[in-house]
Amino acid sequence: MVFDGVALYAGADTALLTAAAEAGARGVVLAAFGTGNATPAITAAVADLIERGVPVLVCSRVPNGPTAPLYAGRGGSDLARARALFGGDLSPWQGRLLLAAAIATRPDDPARAVRQALEYRR
């Protein structure tokens, strides 16, 4: 499996992130709350994925506005410390395309390819 997407919702646990890793996902897009926020349990699971070499791209599940590592204590700054990538104003679907292209073109370092593509968009 090249990619998996996980949408957060009130009460979401880590089961889908764990299942993605166990199924061999090579990248995950997290459709996070607001500007890119997640619960501590989700953040810990994201950190585990990244430690395994699976890049995690954080996009927002809301219709407008960018993701940014703004808040600590269940916020995006915790995901940033875990080395998650932030998709800016990309929707989860756009983020999926970017991450899939990054994995296909730079399988050795897809996170770098994502960062370069997002920097190019600015």
LOZAMAR-442301 format. One line per field, with one value per residue: residue in one letter; y, x, z of N, C-alpha, C, O in turn; residue number from 1. Coordinates in Angstrom, 1 decimal. Atoms other than C-alpha are relative to their C-alpha. Layout:
% residues N
zagu = [a	...]
n_north = [Y	...]
n_east = [X	...]
n_up = [Z	...]
ca_north = [Y	...]
ca_east = [X	...]
ca_up = [Z	...]
c_north = [Y	...]
c_east = [X	...]
c_up = [Z	...]
o_north = [Y	...]
o_east = [X	...]
o_up = [Z	...]
zafi = [NUM	...]
% end
This chain:
% residues 122
zagu = [m	v	f	d	g	v	a	l	y	a	g	a	d	t	a	l	l	t	a	a	a	e	a	g	a	r	g	v	v	l	a	a	f	g	t	g	n	a	t	p	a	i	t	a	a	v	a	d	l	i	e	r	g	v	p	v	l	v	c	s	r	v	p	n	g	p	t	a	p	l	y	a	g	r	g	g	s	d	l	a	r	a	r	a	l	f	g	g	d	l	s	p	w	q	g	r	l	l	l	a	a	a	i	a	t	r	p	d	d	p	a	r	a	v	r	q	a	l	e	y	r	r]
n_north = [-1.2	-1.2	-1.2	0.1	-1.2	0.2	-1.2	-0.1	-0.3	0.0	1.4	0.9	0.6	0.3	1.2	-0.1	-0.2	1.3	0.9	-0.5	0.4	1.5	0.4	-0.3	-1.3	-0.7	-1.4	-0.2	-1.4	-0.1	-1.1	-0.4	-1.1	-1.4	-0.4	1.1	0.4	1.4	0.4	0.5	1.4	0.0	-0.5	1.1	0.9	-0.7	0.0	1.4	0.2	-0.7	0.7	1.2	-0.5	-0.2	-1.4	-0.3	-1.4	-0.5	-0.9	-0.3	0.6	-1.1	-0.3	-1.1	-0.3	0.9	0.6	-0.6	0.5	-1.1	0.2	1.1	0.7	0.5	-0.8	0.2	-0.1	1.3	0.8	-0.5	0.6	1.4	-0.1	0.1	-1.1	-0.7	-0.2	-1.3	-0.1	1.2	0.9	1.4	0.7	-0.6	0.5	1.4	0.0	-0.4	1.0	1.1	-0.4	-0.1	1.4	0.5	-0.7	0.0	1.1	-0.1	-1.1	-0.7	-1.2	-1.2	-0.4	-0.8	-1.3	-0.8	-0.3	-1.0	-1.2	-0.5	-0.5	-1.3]
n_east = [0.9	-0.8	0.6	1.2	0.5	0.7	0.7	0.3	1.3	0.1	-0.1	-0.8	-1.1	-1.2	0.2	-0.2	-1.4	-0.7	0.4	-0.7	-1.4	-0.1	0.3	-1.2	0.1	-1.3	0.3	1.4	0.5	0.8	1.0	0.0	0.9	-0.4	-1.2	-0.9	-0.1	0.3	0.0	-1.3	-0.1	-0.3	-1.3	-0.9	0.0	-0.6	-1.5	-0.5	0.0	-1.2	-1.2	0.0	-0.3	1.2	0.3	1.4	0.4	1.2	0.8	1.1	1.3	1.0	0.0	-0.9	-1.0	-1.2	-0.4	-1.2	-0.3	0.2	0.3	-0.6	1.0	1.0	0.0	-0.9	-1.4	-0.4	-0.2	-1.3	-1.1	-0.1	-0.5	1.0	-0.1	1.2	0.4	0.4	1.4	0.4	1.0	-0.6	-0.1	-1.2	-1.1	-0.2	-0.6	-1.4	-0.8	-0.2	-1.0	-1.2	-0.5	-0.4	-1.2	-1.1	0.3	-1.1	0.2	1.2	0.3	-0.8	0.7	1.2	-0.4	-0.4	1.2	0.7	-0.8	0.1	1.4	0.0]
n_up = [0.0	0.1	-0.7	-0.7	-0.5	-1.2	-0.4	-1.4	-0.4	-1.5	-0.5	0.9	-0.7	0.8	0.7	1.5	0.2	-0.3	1.1	1.1	-0.1	0.1	1.4	0.8	0.6	0.1	-0.3	-0.6	-0.1	-1.2	0.1	-1.4	-0.5	0.1	0.6	0.0	-1.4	-0.3	-1.4	-0.4	0.4	1.4	0.1	-0.3	1.1	1.1	-0.3	0.2	1.4	0.6	-0.4	0.8	1.4	0.7	-0.1	-0.4	0.5	-0.7	0.7	-0.8	0.5	0.2	1.4	0.3	-1.0	0.0	-1.2	-0.5	-1.4	-0.9	-1.4	-0.8	-0.9	0.9	1.2	1.2	-0.4	-0.5	1.2	0.6	-0.8	0.4	1.4	1.0	1.0	0.0	1.4	0.3	0.4	0.7	-0.6	-0.1	1.3	0.7	-0.8	0.4	1.3	-0.2	-0.7	0.9	1.0	-0.7	-0.2	1.3	0.6	-1.0	-1.0	-1.1	-0.9	0.4	-0.8	0.6	1.3	-0.4	-0.4	1.2	0.8	-0.8	0.0	1.4	0.1	-0.6]
ca_north = [0.0	3.3	5.7	5.8	8.6	9.0	11.5	12.6	13.0	13.5	10.3	9.0	6.6	5.3	2.2	3.5	4.8	1.5	-0.4	1.8	1.0	-2.7	-2.8	-1.4	2.2	4.2	7.5	8.8	12.0	13.0	15.0	16.9	19.3	23.0	24.3	20.9	19.7	16.2	14.5	13.4	9.7	10.5	12.6	9.7	7.4	9.9	10.1	6.3	6.2	8.8	6.9	3.9	6.0	6.6	10.3	11.9	15.0	17.0	18.6	20.1	18.5	22.0	23.5	26.6	27.7	26.4	24.0	25.4	24.2	26.8	25.3	23.1	20.6	18.8	21.1	21.3	22.2	18.8	17.2	19.4	18.2	14.7	15.8	15.7	17.7	20.4	20.7	24.4	25.1	21.7	19.6	16.0	14.9	17.3	16.3	12.6	13.4	15.3	12.6	9.9	11.8	12.4	8.7	7.8	10.3	10.3	6.9	7.5	10.8	11.6	14.1	16.3	16.2	17.3	20.1	21.3	21.1	23.1	25.7	26.0	26.8	29.9]
ca_east = [0.0	1.4	-0.9	-3.5	-5.7	-7.1	-9.8	-10.0	-13.3	-14.5	-13.5	-11.2	-8.6	-5.3	-6.8	-6.8	-3.2	-2.0	-3.9	-2.3	1.2	0.5	-0.9	2.4	1.4	4.3	2.6	-0.4	-2.4	-4.0	-7.3	-6.9	-9.0	-9.0	-5.6	-4.0	-4.7	-4.9	-5.3	-2.2	-2.9	-3.0	0.1	1.9	0.8	1.9	5.4	5.6	4.7	7.4	10.0	9.1	9.9	6.3	5.8	2.6	1.1	-1.3	-4.1	-7.3	-10.7	-12.4	-13.3	-11.0	-7.8	-4.3	-2.8	0.0	1.7	0.1	-1.1	0.6	-1.2	-3.3	-2.3	-0.3	2.9	2.9	2.5	5.4	7.6	6.8	8.1	4.8	4.6	2.0	0.1	-0.7	-4.0	-4.1	-7.2	-6.6	-7.3	-4.8	-2.4	-2.9	-1.9	1.2	2.3	1.7	3.8	6.5	6.7	6.8	9.5	11.6	11.0	14.3	13.1	9.4	9.2	11.9	10.0	6.8	8.6	10.1	6.8	5.1	7.9	7.6	3.8	4.6]
ca_up = [0.0	-1.0	0.9	3.5	4.7	8.2	9.1	12.7	14.5	18.1	19.9	17.2	18.5	17.0	15.4	11.8	12.1	13.6	10.9	8.2	9.5	9.8	6.3	5.0	4.2	2.9	3.7	5.6	5.2	8.5	8.0	11.3	13.3	12.5	11.7	12.1	15.6	17.1	20.4	22.4	21.5	17.8	18.1	19.7	16.9	14.3	16.0	15.9	12.2	11.4	13.5	11.3	8.2	7.2	6.4	7.8	6.0	8.1	6.2	7.6	7.4	7.4	4.0	4.2	5.8	6.1	8.6	10.8	14.0	16.2	19.5	22.1	24.3	21.7	18.9	15.7	17.5	19.1	15.6	14.4	17.2	16.1	12.6	10.8	7.6	7.3	4.0	4.2	2.4	0.7	1.2	2.3	-1.2	-2.7	0.1	-0.9	-4.5	-3.4	-1.0	-3.5	-6.1	-3.5	-2.7	-6.3	-7.3	-4.1	-2.4	-0.4	1.1	0.3	3.2	1.5	-1.8	0.0	1.7	-1.6	-3.4	-0.6	-0.6	-4.4	-4.0	-1.9]
c_north = [1.2	1.1	-0.4	1.4	-0.3	1.3	0.0	0.5	0.0	-1.5	-0.9	-0.5	-0.3	-1.2	0.1	0.3	-1.2	-0.9	0.4	-0.5	-1.5	-0.5	0.4	1.4	0.7	1.5	0.1	1.5	0.0	1.2	0.5	1.0	1.4	0.3	-1.1	-0.5	-1.4	-0.2	-0.5	-1.5	0.0	0.5	-1.0	-1.0	0.5	-0.1	-1.4	-0.3	0.7	-0.7	-1.3	0.4	0.3	1.5	0.3	1.5	0.4	1.0	0.3	-0.6	1.1	0.5	1.1	0.3	-1.0	-0.7	0.7	-0.5	1.1	-0.3	-1.2	-0.6	-0.4	0.8	-0.4	0.1	-1.3	-1.0	0.4	-0.5	-1.5	-0.1	-0.3	1.1	0.7	0.4	1.4	0.0	-1.2	-0.8	-1.4	-0.7	0.5	-0.5	-1.5	0.0	0.5	-1.0	-1.2	0.3	0.0	-1.4	-0.6	0.5	0.0	-1.1	0.0	1.1	0.8	1.3	1.2	0.4	0.7	1.4	0.9	0.4	1.1	1.4	0.7	0.7	1.4	1.1]
c_east = [0.9	-0.4	-1.2	-0.4	-0.8	-0.6	-0.2	-1.5	-0.1	0.0	0.8	1.2	1.1	-0.2	0.3	1.5	0.8	-0.3	0.8	1.5	0.1	-0.3	1.1	-0.1	1.3	-0.2	-1.4	-0.3	-1.0	-1.0	-0.3	-1.1	0.5	1.2	1.1	0.3	-0.4	0.1	1.4	0.2	0.3	1.4	1.1	0.1	0.7	1.5	0.5	0.1	1.3	1.3	0.2	0.4	-1.2	-0.3	-1.5	-0.2	-1.3	-0.7	-1.2	-1.3	-1.1	0.2	1.0	1.0	1.1	0.2	1.3	0.2	-0.1	-0.1	0.7	-1.1	-1.2	-0.1	1.0	1.4	0.5	0.2	1.3	1.2	0.2	0.5	-1.0	0.2	-1.4	-0.3	-0.5	-1.5	-0.5	-1.1	0.6	0.1	1.1	1.3	0.4	0.8	1.5	0.8	0.2	1.1	1.4	0.6	0.4	1.3	1.2	-0.2	1.0	-0.3	-1.3	-0.3	0.7	-0.7	-1.3	0.3	0.4	-1.2	-0.8	0.7	-0.2	-1.4	-0.1	0.3]
c_up = [0.0	1.0	0.8	0.6	1.3	0.4	1.5	0.3	1.5	0.4	-0.8	0.9	-1.0	-0.9	-1.5	-0.3	0.2	-1.2	-1.3	0.0	-0.2	-1.4	-1.0	-0.7	0.0	0.2	0.5	-0.1	1.2	-0.3	1.4	0.2	-0.3	-0.8	0.0	1.4	0.2	1.5	0.3	-0.5	-1.5	-0.3	0.2	-1.1	-1.2	0.2	-0.3	-1.5	-0.6	0.4	-0.9	-1.5	-0.9	0.1	0.2	-0.4	0.7	-0.9	0.9	-0.6	-0.1	-1.4	-0.4	1.1	0.0	1.3	0.4	1.4	1.0	1.5	0.6	0.8	-0.9	-1.3	-1.0	0.4	0.5	-1.2	-0.7	0.7	-0.3	-1.5	-1.1	-1.0	0.0	-1.5	-0.4	-0.3	-0.8	0.7	0.2	-1.3	-0.9	0.7	-0.4	-1.4	0.1	0.7	-0.8	-1.1	0.7	0.2	-1.3	-0.6	0.9	1.1	1.2	1.0	-0.5	0.8	-0.6	-1.2	0.3	0.4	-1.1	-0.8	0.7	0.0	-1.4	-0.2	0.6	-0.9]
o_north = [1.3	1.9	-1.4	2.2	-1.2	2.3	-1.1	1.2	-0.7	-2.2	-2.1	0.1	0.2	-1.5	-0.8	-0.2	-1.5	-1.6	-0.5	-1.0	-2.0	-1.6	0.1	1.6	0.6	2.2	-0.7	2.4	-0.8	2.3	-0.1	1.5	1.6	-0.1	-0.9	-0.7	-2.0	0.6	-0.9	-1.8	-0.8	0.0	-1.1	-1.5	-0.2	-0.4	-1.6	-1.0	0.1	-0.7	-1.7	-0.5	0.4	2.0	-0.5	2.4	-0.3	2.0	-0.4	-0.7	0.9	0.3	1.1	0.0	-2.1	-0.4	1.2	-0.7	1.6	0.4	-2.2	-0.1	0.2	0.8	-1.3	-0.6	-1.7	-1.8	-0.4	-0.9	-2.0	-1.2	-0.7	2.2	0.0	1.0	1.6	-0.4	-1.1	-0.9	-1.6	-1.5	-0.2	-0.8	-1.8	-0.8	-0.1	-1.3	-1.8	-0.6	-0.4	-1.6	-1.4	-0.2	0.0	-0.7	-0.5	1.0	1.9	2.2	2.3	1.6	1.7	2.3	2.1	1.5	2.0	2.4	1.9	1.7	2.2	2.3]
o_east = [1.8	0.4	-1.9	0.4	-1.6	0.0	-0.7	-2.0	0.8	-0.8	0.9	1.8	1.0	0.8	1.0	2.0	1.7	0.6	1.2	2.0	1.0	0.1	1.1	0.5	2.1	0.8	-2.2	0.5	-1.9	-0.5	-1.2	-1.7	1.7	1.4	2.2	1.4	-1.2	0.7	2.2	1.3	1.2	2.1	2.1	1.2	1.3	2.3	1.6	1.0	2.0	2.2	1.3	0.6	-1.0	-0.7	-2.4	0.5	-2.3	-0.1	-1.4	-1.4	-2.2	1.2	1.5	0.8	1.0	-0.3	2.1	-0.8	0.9	0.4	0.9	-2.2	-2.3	-1.1	1.7	2.2	1.7	1.2	2.1	2.2	1.3	0.7	-0.7	0.7	-2.4	0.5	-1.0	-2.3	-1.6	-1.0	1.7	1.0	1.8	2.3	1.5	1.7	2.4	2.0	1.3	1.9	2.4	1.8	1.4	2.1	2.4	-0.4	0.7	0.1	-1.2	-0.9	0.2	-0.9	-1.6	-0.3	0.0	-1.2	-1.4	0.0	-0.3	-1.5	-1.0	0.3]
o_up = [0.8	1.5	0.4	0.8	1.3	0.6	2.1	-0.6	2.1	0.0	-0.4	1.7	-2.2	-1.6	-2.1	-1.3	-0.6	-1.6	-2.1	-1.0	-0.9	-1.8	-2.2	-1.7	0.9	0.2	0.1	0.3	1.2	-0.4	2.1	-0.7	-0.3	-2.0	-0.3	1.8	-0.6	2.2	-0.6	-0.9	-2.0	-1.2	-0.5	-1.5	-2.0	-0.7	-0.8	-1.9	-1.5	-0.4	-1.1	-2.3	-2.1	1.2	-0.3	0.0	0.5	-1.3	1.9	-1.8	-0.6	-2.0	-1.5	2.2	-0.2	2.3	-0.5	2.1	1.5	2.3	-0.1	0.9	-0.7	-2.0	-0.9	-0.2	0.4	-1.2	-1.2	0.1	-0.3	-2.0	-2.2	-0.6	0.2	-2.1	-1.5	0.5	-1.4	1.9	-0.4	-1.5	-1.5	0.0	-0.5	-1.5	-0.5	0.3	-0.8	-1.4	0.0	0.1	-1.3	-1.2	0.5	2.2	2.3	2.1	-0.9	0.3	-0.6	-1.5	-0.4	0.0	-1.2	-1.2	0.1	-0.1	-1.5	-0.9	0.2	-0.5]
zafi = [1	2	3	4	5	6	7	8	9	10	11	12	13	14	15	16	17	18	19	20	21	22	23	24	25	26	27	28	29	30	31	32	33	34	35	36	37	38	39	40	41	42	43	44	45	46	47	48	49	50	51	52	53	54	55	56	57	58	59	60	61	62	63	64	65	66	67	68	69	70	71	72	73	74	75	76	77	78	79	80	81	82	83	84	85	86	87	88	89	90	91	92	93	94	95	96	97	98	99	100	101	102	103	104	105	106	107	108	109	110	111	112	113	114	115	116	117	118	119	120	121	122]
% end
